């Protein structure tokens, strides 16, 4: 937190610094933010492993939640959204925003725009398909895309990603009682999120009901 606060100040002053120093300051700022993201991801993984990750659920319109994710990251020019309003689901908005941000961000980074997000209701579930316009996912990589720390390009060990994004997205889907699948479409990769409109009760509640 202290490092982030200092780098925020440095960034505000970067343009007034000596041109020889500015690139170093910008590097420190970007690497500190990268470290902060990594720490938060590792903490989130620990919460899931410890069983302390909880849902703070509310009924939301899925289309509105996706639009908020896209607008908040200025992706509106690169993403085509096909999402009818009125599909309401009981979800944790923060956790679902993490899922959408990972799936859409991953598609933009590895597949390129346009990225298409299609939402449909199927029975008591909502299905969100995120497809890109890239070369697709190699067949030997497909089984591992949700593995922790897995990176398809072994030669880029120091790439921007931590190799945790998709595994955290999957964990957030599963805590809602849903799942994510990865496949290759006619063009590019397709990640499909399937969620129940109402999440399952917590495990403790289920056990208590069974005991009764």
C-alpha angles and dihedrals in degrees: 000000000000092000091050092050092051093047090051088058092045091051092052089053098039097100092054094051127098109284088236091058101040097078091052091050092050090049091052090049094050094044092048090053090047090052091048091053091048092051091050091049091050091049090051091050089051091052091054092047092049093047092238097116107113136188119241093194131193134164109260139166106252092213091055091049093052092046090052090051092050096044094046091058097039093242096133094109093052101042129071110205124201103179123139114216119240100055098128122190135173103239143140101261094204094051093044090050087057089053094049092044091052096046096044094039091049091050092050093047100045104021105030131220144340091061113183124209116192123185126193138164118235114184108297093348138076119220123203117188119193114192131176138197099240135110094279130239119304112248092240090054099048096080091053105043092104095044116115116259091001116148121182092210104062090181091066100059090149097053122136095262125080096211089243103093100088094040090053090047089053092048090051090050092049094050085059090052092255139105144212127228129195125210143145118260130197086283122019131334126318124206113191123198117197119189134172112243086234120035120234118261117267115275092248091055091049091051091049092051090049091051090054 
